[in-house]
Amino acid sequence: MQVVIYILIAIGSFLGMEGVAWLAHKYLMHGLLWNLHEDHHHKEQYGFLEHNDFFFLIFATPGIACLALGIYTEATFALYIGIGITAYGFCYFIVHDIFIHQRIKWFRNTNNSYLLGIRRAHKMHHKHLGKEHGECFGMLWVPMKYFRDKKTAA
């Protein structure tokens, strides 16, 4: 029974990270920390690495801390929170940096409607070059309209 609880904690942490990512993207990246995120919306001005890549360190820190806490103390639940956070970070990297932005030229073409919807939503997010008037701040869960609107396919 305890294993099931730990698995549920990891899954819950993974799912909760979508909310954390949405809030951080909308209110930090497009707010107080815009100076780090701005180059991501103006990719043609920069090389392979962006200031935006520093967010990897910001978001990885809680995951690493939870993994360490869970491994080196009796707080086993923290290990599974760290696993959920780390798994989300890995998925975010694959979907955002590799699939959507093609920073590494893998997964270029797909007919998968879920992946196409996510790509459409992110394309609409990048339509806004400034920090205001943005839309679609999530990554793995986006509004249904992006799964229906085939004309904005990337």
Secondary structure, 3 states (H helix, E strand, C coil): CHHHHHHHHHHHHHHHHHHHHHHHHHHHHHHHCHHHHHHHHHHHHCCCCCHHHHHHHHHHHHHHHHHHHHHHCCCHHHHHHHHHHHHHHHHHHHHHHHHHCCCCCCCCCCCCHHHHHHHHHHHHHHCCCCCCCCCCCCCCCCCCHHHHCHHHCC
